Amino acid sequence: AQRWTEKGISPAPVCDDRTFVRRVYLDLAGRIPTSTEAEAFIADKSGQKRTSLVDRLLASPEYAARMRDVFD
């Protein structure tokens, strides 16, 4: 954050839930979420829903397969 300030750079604003769920599925699972997965995430009122989704995807077999493809 200090370097950003020195360089006059501002971080991007936090994205909305629809954008987040799509990006995190693409990054960690290598696919877009199903409509059911996306709607369940958007409907979730938990304050930790983003962290929970990332943790769940990191523990999934899809993440391992995605990283295999990325590093292959």
C-alpha positions in Angstrom: 0.0 0.0 0.0 2.9 2.3 0.7 4.4 1.9 -2.8 0.9 2.5 -4.3 0.7 5.8 -2.4 4.3 6.7 -3.5 3.4 5.9 -7.1 0.0 7.6 -7.0 -1.8 4.3 -7.7 -5.2 3.4 -6.3 -6.4 -0.2 -6.1 -9.5 -1.1 -8.1 -12.8 -0.9 -6.2 -14.2 -4.1 -4.8 -16.3 -5.8 -7.5 -20.0 -6.9 -7.1 -21.0 -10.4 -6.1 -21.9 -11.5 -9.7 -18.5 -10.4 -11.0 -16.7 -12.0 -8.0 -18.3 -15.4 -8.3 -17.6 -15.6 -12.0 -14.0 -14.5 -11.6 -13.2 -16.8 -8.7 -14.7 -19.9 -10.5 -12.8 -19.1 -13.7 -9.5 -18.6 -11.7 -9.8 -21.5 -9.3 -12.0 -24.1 -11.1 -11.4 -23.2 -14.7 -15.0 -22.8 -15.5 -17.9 -20.4 -15.0 -20.3 -21.2 -12.2 -23.6 -22.8 -12.9 -26.6 -20.6 -12.6 -27.5 -22.5 -9.4 -24.0 -22.0 -7.9 -24.0 -18.3 -8.8 -27.5 -17.6 -7.5 -26.8 -19.5 -4.2 -23.7 -17.3 -3.7 -25.5 -14.1 -4.5 -28.4 -15.0 -2.2 -26.0 -15.8 0.7 -26.1 -13.1 3.3 -23.0 -14.3 5.2 -20.3 -11.8 5.8 -17.7 -14.4 5.0 -19.2 -15.8 1.8 -16.3 -14.8 -0.4 -13.8 -16.4 1.9 -15.9 -19.5 2.2 -16.3 -19.9 -1.5 -12.5 -19.5 -2.1 -11.8 -22.0 0.6 -14.3 -24.5 -0.8 -12.9 -24.1 -4.3 -9.3 -24.5 -3.1 -10.3 -27.7 -1.4 -12.1 -29.1 -4.5 -10.7 -31.5 -7.1 -11.5 -28.9 -9.7 -8.8 -26.7 -8.3 -6.2 -29.5 -8.5 -7.2 -30.2 -12.1 -7.1 -26.5 -13.0 -3.6 -26.0 -11.5 -2.4 -29.2 -13.3 -3.6 -27.6 -16.6 -2.1 -24.2 -15.8 1.3 -25.6 -14.9 1.4 -28.3 -17.6 
